[in-house]
Each structure stands twice: as C-alpha cells, then as structure tokens.
C-alpha cells in the first residue's frame, strides 16, 4: 500500500498524524467531536446544521464553529492541499489520498484483501473515545449508533481472521480473545476460545476462562449452553512445585549492593523493580506468588530489589531516577543476559522505557503494566499532590511502628479489595522492605519522574496494560504511554487493584495477553 502523508485515527483514539508524527489537536471535546463527525460523514454539511448539532446555545455558535474549524485546519490541511473545505454556507472534510481507519474498517468489512484484513484486525477500542457531549442529544445519538456500527464491523473482521487462521490455533487465539472481550454475552465465542486454549494445552487458563464465561452469562440472565456448562477441568495443570530461588549480589557503579535472583527456565525475562520489593518475602505471598509463577513459566525470570529496599543496600548516597536505570543495567550484566523481554510494573515502567531507549538492540519485547511517564509531582493534579504530600509526611512519623495504621494508607490505595490476609501481608512487606527515611526518599524520587520525552523514541514492540479503577496510578497515565509509544497496543483490565490478584476475573485475561505477546515472533 502506498505511503500517505496524512493519517486520521478515530478508533481507539482521535488523532491526526503527518508522516507518522502526531499533529497537535486542541483539547476541546467539541472540536475533536467535530473532526470525528466530518471524517465519518464525508459530505457537505450546512453550517447551521453543525451549529445546531454541536453548539445549540444562546451564545455565539457560529463563532464557536469558526474557532473549531480554524484549529482543525492547522491539523489537517497540508501544503498545496486544502482538506477542510468551507465556504459561507457549507463545510466538508476532504480525505482523498489520506488514510482513515474508520474508512479502512468499513471497506474491509465489505470484503477486503488478506493484508487489509490483517491490518484492520489490529485495530481495537471504541469509535471516537472521550468526545461524548453533554446536552448535545442529537450528536450523542449519532455517536452511539456509529460506535455500535464500528463495534459490529470489528467483530466481523475478527471472526473472519479467526476462521482464516483456524488451522493455526496460536495465531487464531488473539482474535478469539478479542471477540469475547468485545461481545462477552456471545456463548459461541466463549466456546471457541476455550476450544483453542485446550488445543494449545493451556488447560488451567481454559478452566479459569470457563468460570468467567459462566459468571458473565449468568449475571446477564443468559443460560449457558450445555456444551459450555459441561466443560470440565480434566487435564488442568497442577500448581508447579516450589521453585528454587538463590539470591545473589552485585554492585552498582556507585558501590551500592544490589540483590537479585533468577528462577525458571527458558528465554530470559527481566522484571524491573517497583515500589518496595523483597525477594524472599514476596516468595510465598498471596499478592506476588501467582505473578512469579506465571512469569517464570517458560522463562528465566530475573527479579531484583531496588536500592534502598528489600535485600539491597538501604543506606545509599544517591537516590535518583538515573540510579534506578543504572541498577537495572547492573543486574542485567550480572545475570549475563544478552537479549531479553523486559517487564515494568508501576514506576518500573519509566525505568524500563529509559533502558529500552538506551539499549534497543537488547530488548526483544517490552511490557508496561500500571505505569506512568510522569510522577505524581509532575502530573499537575492539585488534589493528588495535596494527598501525596500528606502521606509523605505521615510516612516519616509512622512507617516503622508495629501498628500498621500508617502503612494501611498505602494498602487501601493499592489493594482496596484485598482480603484480610492480603492486606496484612502488604502492610508487613512495607515495614520490612524499607526504613521510614528510605520510604520517604523513594517517594520523593518517584514523584519527580518524567520520561515523556523518551516515549516516541521507543523502538521495541510494546504492550501496555492498566487497571481501569487503579487508585494509585490514574488509568489515563497508561493510555498516555500507549498513545505516544509508536505501535504500542493497550489492554484495559477491569480491576480496582493496582496489582491484579489471583482470584480476579482480570487475571486470566492478563495472563492470556502476556502469553500471546511473548509468543509472537
């Protein structure tokens, strides 16, 4: 397909790109909504109709329309080509020779070529997210209908790709997942997903997904077909035996002692340190154990304790983002890993991004979970800033006390749905992982992280995952990572916890996406 200088994205995001680079769009919801409407309805529109659709207020709707059009011209018009064509009476958007994912989906759904079908199948998300307009009932009705139309077209594309790859279960599996995620009340879709998982020998995941399917259908009052209800856990894998862990030590460039360990076998996977780790205490925990088991299944998993906590040195001279990146480089060299997959969780995402930009030849695939590009002091949220500063002060007073009340603040934010056992464990992890002074230094350093300038430099295939109701790191922070890292895919997880727990429906979904991503060539 020939290269096109202008690309318009309406599915999963509203964005304009020129030669692959984002063109600035105004923050105005109505202006973005106007862009989506003009692109999806490629015809002349009378100005009066647009004013009525978007600005049916007593103020100056014509002036508001003129302002929005002027901003859109800056984004879509090109040298020698006027794309936003307007006169005194009408307005239309000329996308001839440009690329628009909304048009691509429509054409492919009507019967596309194999390459076009595969490209369309990679699209995910709803049409024009974030442009719902309160009080604009006619536009919102149009938007709801268009979103459903796009959803049905995407389902059709994924069904076609599922059938096209029927002989290759590994290639078919991602499309089966997308179908049940987008249409969770389709019992046939669940049956096909479970069939593929069992064919691939992933019986434990099939059993977990079956439970999710039955709960989902029951909650909607839909009777599960006998074929789905009769799927049993026969052949489900037993929990793996206790894995041997040997903690080793290495030294960072500034003399700081760092503890690390490797478990499992297979291609190397490095997990970047996050807020408070302890290699030994995490081993049997009800919060981390299922993560360690899954990540070491088919991989040699490298974990380490960050400077200032866990089994690494607590009393350190430098506590900075650059030191965190240096620590990661140090443990990778100590483990003698050449090329590997890299997983960042929470603050570890920013560290992983910096490492991947510095060493693109070494990182095969990059997973960013629950992360951010800006620390809390950089996010310009006055409420969050005030809350974090208050917590920072309280840590200095109560972190080391036997009474866990002060540490419970963090536990309630990180795991609002934790059981009593899980909450008690996380409280204790905080106490034994860092001193009050160390916890404060870590908090202050993390608050100043800012890697926004690095996002577009990431060359590694990237998967971003974030829990929708995460109270620690805003959901939008994950969306920003996915939006600005070239080619990144984004997965939203339905969980209120910062770290998905083993008994949550989101866990098998997370596991499935991880396995699919790591298995890609």
C-alpha positions in Angstrom: 0.0 0.0 0.0 1.4 3.4 -0.9 2.6 5.7 1.8 0.2 8.6 2.7 1.4 11.7 4.5 -1.9 12.3 6.4 -3.4 9.6 8.7 -6.6 10.1 10.7 -7.3 7.7 13.7 -10.8 7.5 15.0 -10.9 4.1 16.5 -9.3 3.8 20.0 -8.2 7.4 19.8 -8.9 10.7 18.0 -5.6 11.7 16.4 -4.1 13.2 13.3 -0.6 12.1 12.1 1.6 13.6 9.4 4.3 11.2 8.2 3.8 9.2 11.4 4.2 12.2 13.7 1.2 13.4 15.8 -0.2 16.7 14.8 -1.5 18.8 17.7 -5.2 18.9 18.3 -7.0 21.3 20.7 -8.1 19.9 24.0 -11.7 21.0 23.2 -14.0 18.0 23.2 -16.4 19.7 20.7 -13.6 20.3 18.2 -12.5 16.7 18.4 -16.1 15.6 18.1 -16.5 17.8 15.0 -13.4 16.2 13.4 -14.8 12.7 14.0 -18.2 13.7 12.6 -16.8 15.3 9.5 -14.5 12.3 8.8 -17.2 9.7 9.3 -19.8 11.6 7.3 -17.8 12.6 4.1 -20.2 15.1 2.5 -21.1 18.7 2.6 -22.7 19.9 5.9 -24.5 23.2 6.3 -23.0 25.4 8.9 -26.4 25.9 10.5 -26.8 22.1 10.9 -23.3 21.8 12.5 -24.1 24.7 14.9 -27.3 23.0 15.9 -25.6 19.7 16.3 -22.7 20.9 18.5 -23.5 24.4 19.8 -27.2 24.8 20.2 -26.8 27.5 22.9 -27.8 31.2 23.1 -24.1 32.4 22.9 -22.3 32.5 19.6 -22.5 29.1 17.9 -21.3 30.4 14.6 -18.2 32.0 16.2 -17.5 28.7 18.1 -17.8 26.8 14.8 -15.3 29.2 13.1 -12.9 28.8 16.0 -13.0 25.0 15.8 -12.6 25.0 12.1 -9.5 27.2 12.3 -7.9 24.8 14.8 -8.8 21.7 12.6 -7.3 23.4 9.6 -3.9 23.6 11.4 -4.0 19.9 11.9 -5.4 18.5 8.6 -4.5 21.0 5.9 -1.3 20.2 4.0 1.0 22.3 1.8 -0.7 22.6 -1.5 -3.9 20.7 -0.4 -6.8 22.2 1.5 -8.6 19.4 3.2 -11.1 21.3 5.3 -13.2 22.8 2.5 -15.5 25.6 3.8 -17.5 28.5 2.3 -20.1 30.8 3.8 -22.7 28.0 3.9 -21.1 24.6 3.9 -18.2 22.6 5.4 -16.7 19.2 4.4 -13.5 17.3 5.1 -11.7 16.0 2.0 -9.7 12.9 2.9 -8.9 11.8 -0.6 -5.4 10.3 -0.7 -5.3 10.2 3.1 -5.6 7.3 5.4 -8.6 7.0 7.8 -9.0 3.9 10.0 -12.8 4.3 10.0 -12.9 4.1 6.2 -10.4 1.1 6.3 -12.7 -0.8 8.6 -15.7 -0.1 6.5 -14.0 -1.3 3.3 -12.6 -4.4 4.8 -15.9 -5.3 6.5 -17.4 -5.2 3.0 -14.8 -7.7 1.7 -11.1 -6.9 1.9 -7.9 -8.5 0.8 -5.9 -10.7 3.3 -3.3 -8.0 4.0 -6.0 -5.4 4.5 -7.9 -7.8 6.7 -4.9 -8.3 8.9 -4.2 -4.6 9.3 -7.9 -3.9 10.2 -7.8 -6.8 12.7 -5.1 -5.0 14.7 -7.5 -2.1 15.5 -9.1 -2.1 18.9 -11.1 0.3 21.0 -14.3 2.3 20.5 -15.0 4.9 17.9 -14.0 8.4 19.0 -13.4 7.8 22.7 -13.8 10.8 25.0 -15.9 13.0 22.8 -19.3 12.5 24.4 -21.0 15.9 24.6 -23.4 16.5 27.5 -26.5 18.3 26.3 -25.9 17.6 22.6 -28.5 14.8 22.4 -28.6 14.6 18.6 -24.9 14.2 18.3 -24.7 11.7 21.2 -27.4 9.6 19.5 -25.3 9.6 16.3 -22.2 8.8 18.2 -23.8 5.8 20.0 -25.1 4.4 16.7 -21.7 4.9 15.0 -19.8 3.3 17.8 -22.1 0.2 17.6 -21.6 0.1 13.9 -17.8 0.1 14.3 -18.1 -2.5 17.0 -20.0 -4.8 14.8 -17.6 -4.3 11.9 -14.6 -5.1 14.1 -16.3 -8.2 15.3 -16.9 -9.2 11.7 -13.2 -8.6 10.9 -12.1 -10.7 14.0 -14.5 -13.5 13.1 -13.1 -13.6 9.6 -9.5 -13.6 10.9 -10.4 -16.4 13.4 -11.7 -18.6 10.5 -8.8 -17.7 8.3 -6.3 -18.9 10.9 -8.4 -21.9 12.0 -5.6 -24.3 11.2 -3.1 -22.4 13.4 -4.6 -22.2 16.9 -1.8 -19.9 18.2 -2.5 -17.3 15.5 -6.2 -17.7 15.9 -6.2 -17.3 19.7 -5.8 -13.5 19.9 -8.9 -13.0 17.7 -10.9 -15.3 19.8 -9.9 -13.3 22.8 -10.9 -10.0 21.2 -14.3 -11.4 20.2 -15.2 -12.4 23.8 -13.8 -9.1 25.2 -15.9 -7.1 22.8 -19.0 -9.4 22.9 -18.9 -11.2 26.3 -22.5 -12.3 26.0 -21.8 -14.5 23.0 -21.7 -18.0 24.3 -20.4 -19.4 21.0 -17.4 -17.0 21.2 -16.6 -18.4 24.7 -16.8 -21.9 23.4 -14.4 -21.2 20.6 -11.9 -19.5 23.0 -11.9 -22.5 25.4 -11.5 -24.9 22.4 -8.4 -23.1 21.3 -6.9 -22.9 24.8 -7.4 -26.6 25.3 -5.9 -27.4 21.8 -2.8 -25.4 22.9 -2.6 -27.3 26.1 -3.4 -24.3 28.3 -6.0 -26.2 30.4 -5.6 -24.1 33.5 -6.3 -20.9 31.6 -9.3 -22.6 29.9 -10.8 -23.6 33.2 -10.4 -20.0 34.5 -11.9 -18.5 31.4 -14.8 -21.0 31.6 -15.6 -19.8 35.1 -15.5 -16.2 33.9 -17.8 -17.1 31.0 -20.4 -18.8 33.2 -20.4 -15.9 35.7 -20.7 -13.3 32.9 -23.6 -15.1 31.2 -25.4 -15.8 34.5 -25.2 -12.1 35.5 -26.9 -11.2 32.2 -29.6 -13.8 32.7 -28.4 -15.9 29.8 -28.4 -19.7 30.1 -25.1 -21.2 29.2 -25.4 -23.9 26.5 -24.8 -27.5 27.7 -21.5 -27.7 25.7 -20.1 -24.8 27.8 -21.5 -25.9 31.1 -20.2 -29.4 30.6 -16.6 -28.3 30.0 -14.7 -29.8 33.0 -11.3 -29.2 34.4 -10.0 -32.5 33.2 -6.3 -32.2 32.4 -5.9 -29.0 34.3 -2.2 -28.4 35.1 -1.3 -28.9 38.7 0.4 -26.0 40.5 4.1 -26.1 39.8 6.3 -27.4 42.5 8.1 -24.9 44.7 10.8 -23.2 42.6 14.3 -23.0 43.9 15.5 -19.4 44.4 19.1 -18.4 45.0 19.7 -14.8 45.9 22.9 -13.3 44.5 24.5 -9.9 44.9 26.2 -7.5 42.6 27.5 -3.9 42.9 26.2 -0.8 41.0 28.6 1.8 39.6 28.4 3.9 42.8 29.2 1.0 45.1 25.5 0.2 46.1 25.0 -3.5 46.8 22.0 -5.0 44.8 20.2 -8.3 45.4 18.9 -10.3 42.5 17.6 -13.8 41.7 16.8 -15.9 38.6 14.1 -18.6 38.6 12.6 -20.8 35.9 14.0 -21.8 32.6 13.6 -20.6 29.0 14.1 -17.3 27.3 15.1 -14.5 29.7 12.5 -12.1 31.1 13.6 -9.2 33.3 11.2 -7.6 35.8 12.2 -4.1 36.7 12.0 -3.2 40.4 8.9 -1.3 41.6 7.6 0.4 44.8 9.0 -1.8 47.6 10.3 -5.3 46.7 11.7 -8.0 48.9 13.0 -11.1 47.0 12.5 -13.5 49.9 9.3 -12.1 51.5 7.5 -12.0 48.1 8.2 -15.7 47.5 5.2 -17.1 49.3 3.0 -14.0 49.3 -0.7 -14.1 48.4 -0.1 -11.0 46.2 3.1 -11.8 44.3 3.2 -15.6 44.2 0.9 -16.0 41.2 2.9 -13.4 39.3 6.2 -15.1 40.0 4.8 -18.5 38.9 3.3 -17.2 35.7 6.3 -15.0 34.7 8.7 -17.9 35.3 6.6 -20.4 33.3 8.6 -20.8 30.1 11.0 -18.0 31.1 14.1 -17.5 33.1 12.8 -14.7 35.3 15.2 -12.1 36.7 14.0 -10.1 39.7 15.9 -7.7 41.9 15.4 -5.4 44.9 15.9 -1.7 44.1 18.4 0.3 46.1 17.0 1.4 49.4 14.8 -1.5 50.0 14.5 -5.3 50.3 17.8 -7.2 50.4 19.7 -4.5 48.6 21.6 -1.8 50.5 19.3 0.5 52.4 21.8 3.3 53.2 22.7 4.7 49.8 24.2 8.0 48.8 22.3 8.5 45.6 18.5 8.0 45.2 17.6 9.2 41.7 16.0 8.0 38.5 19.3 7.7 36.8 20.5 5.5 39.7 17.4 3.3 39.1 18.3 2.8 35.5 21.9 2.1 36.4 20.7 -0.6 38.9 18.8 -2.3 36.1 21.8 -2.2 33.8 23.9 -3.6 36.6 21.7 -6.7 37.4 21.3 -7.5 33.7 25.1 -7.5 33.2 25.5 -9.6 36.4 23.0 -12.2 35.0 24.8 -12.1 31.7 21.6 -11.7 29.7 22.2 -10.6 26.1 18.7 -10.2 24.6 15.5 -10.5 26.7 11.9 -9.4 27.3 11.5 -6.6 29.8 8.6 -6.1 32.2 8.0 -2.8 34.0 5.4 -2.5 36.8 4.4 0.8 38.3 7.5 3.1 38.5 9.4 0.2 36.8 7.7 1.2 33.6 9.6 4.5 33.4 12.9 2.8 34.2 12.2 0.1 31.5 11.4 2.8 28.9 14.7 4.6 29.6 16.6 1.3 29.4 14.8 0.2 26.1 15.6 3.6 24.5 19.3 3.3 25.5 19.6 -0.4 24.5 17.0 -1.1 21.7 19.2 -4.0 20.4 18.9 -5.9 23.7 15.1 -5.6 24.5 13.0 -8.1 22.4 9.6 -7.1 23.8 8.5 -4.5 26.3 5.5 -4.9 28.7 4.4 -1.9 30.8 1.9 -2.6 33.5 0.2 0.0 35.7 2.8 2.6 34.8 3.3 6.3 34.0 5.6 8.7 32.3 5.2 11.4 34.9 5.5 11.1 38.7 2.8 12.5 41.0 4.6 15.8 41.4 4.6 16.3 37.6 1.0 15.4 36.8 -0.4 18.8 37.6 -3.2 17.4 39.7 -3.6 19.6 42.8 -5.8 17.1 44.7 -3.4 14.3 44.1 -0.4 16.5 45.0 -2.0 17.5 48.4 -2.9 13.9 49.2 0.6 12.6 48.3 2.3 15.3 50.3 0.2 14.5 53.4 1.0 10.8 53.0 4.7 11.6 52.6 4.7 13.5 55.9 2.9 10.7 57.7 5.3 8.1 56.5 8.1 9.8 58.4 6.1 9.5 61.6 4.6 6.1 61.5 6.3 3.8 58.9 8.4 1.8 61.3 5.8 1.3 64.1 4.4 -2.1 64.9 0.9 -0.6 64.5 0.3 -0.9 60.7 -2.2 2.0 60.6 0.2 4.4 58.7 1.1 1.7 56.2 -2.5 0.8 55.7 -3.0 4.1 53.8 -0.9 2.6 51.0 -2.5 -0.8 51.3 -6.0 0.6 50.9 -5.0 2.5 47.8 -3.0 -0.3 46.2 -5.5 -3.1 47.1 -8.9 -1.8 48.0 -10.5 -5.2 47.5 -7.7 -7.2 49.3 -8.7 -9.9 51.8 -7.6 -9.5 55.4 -4.7 -11.9 54.7 -3.6 -10.0 51.6 -3.8 -6.6 53.4 -1.8 -7.9 56.4 0.9 -9.2 54.1 1.2 -6.0 52.1 1.4 -4.0 55.4 4.2 -6.2 56.6 6.0 -6.0 53.2 6.2 -2.3 53.5 7.6 -2.5 57.1 10.4 -4.9 56.4 11.3 -3.6 52.9 12.4 0.0 53.8 13.1 2.3 56.7 10.9 5.4 57.2 13.7 7.6 55.8 14.2 5.2 52.8 10.4 5.1 52.1 10.3 8.9 52.1 13.3 9.2 49.8 11.8 6.7 47.4 8.5 8.6 47.4 10.2 11.9 46.6 12.3 10.4 43.9 9.4 8.7 42.2 7.4 11.9 42.3 9.9 13.6 40.0 10.0 11.0 37.3 9.4 12.4 33.8 10.2 10.3 30.7 7.7 11.9 28.3 10.5 12.9 26.0 11.5 9.3 25.6 8.2 7.8 24.7 8.5 8.4 20.9 12.0 7.0 20.9 10.9 3.5 22.0 11.6 1.1 19.1 10.7 -2.1 20.9 7.3 -3.8 20.3 5.3 -2.7 23.4 2.2 -4.0 25.3 0.7 -1.5 27.8 -1.8 -2.8 30.5 -3.6 -0.8 33.1 -6.5 -1.4 35.6 -9.4 0.9 34.9 -10.1 1.8 38.5 -6.5 1.9 39.7 -6.4 4.4 42.6 -2.6 4.6 42.7 -1.7 5.4 39.1 -4.5 7.1 37.0 -5.9 5.0 34.2 -5.1 7.9 31.8 -1.4 7.6 32.6 -1.4 4.1 31.0 -3.4 5.4 28.0 -0.8 8.2 27.6 2.0 5.6 27.4 0.2 3.6 24.7 -0.8 6.7 22.8 2.8 8.1 22.5 4.9 4.9 22.2 4.9 4.1 18.5 2.9 1.0 17.7 2.1 0.2 21.3 -1.1 -1.9 22.0 -3.2 -1.2 25.0 -5.2 -3.5 27.2 -7.6 -2.3 29.9 -8.2 -4.6 32.8 -11.3 -4.5 35.0 -9.9 -4.3 38.5 -9.8 -1.8 41.3 -6.4 -3.1 42.5 -3.0 -1.7 41.4 -1.8 -5.3 41.1 -4.3 -7.9 39.8 -4.9 -10.6 42.3 -5.1 -14.3 41.5 -8.8 -14.7 42.1 -9.9 -11.8 40.0 -11.5 -12.3 36.5 -8.9 -9.9 35.2 -6.1 -12.3 36.0 -6.7 -14.9 33.2 -7.2 -12.0 30.7 -3.9 -10.5 31.8 -2.2 -13.9 31.5 -3.6 -14.5 28.1 -2.4 -11.2 26.7 1.1 -11.7 28.2 1.4 -15.2 26.7 0.2 -14.1 23.3 2.5 -11.1 23.3 5.6 -13.0 24.4 4.9 -15.8 21.9 4.9 -13.5 18.9 7.9 -13.8 16.6 
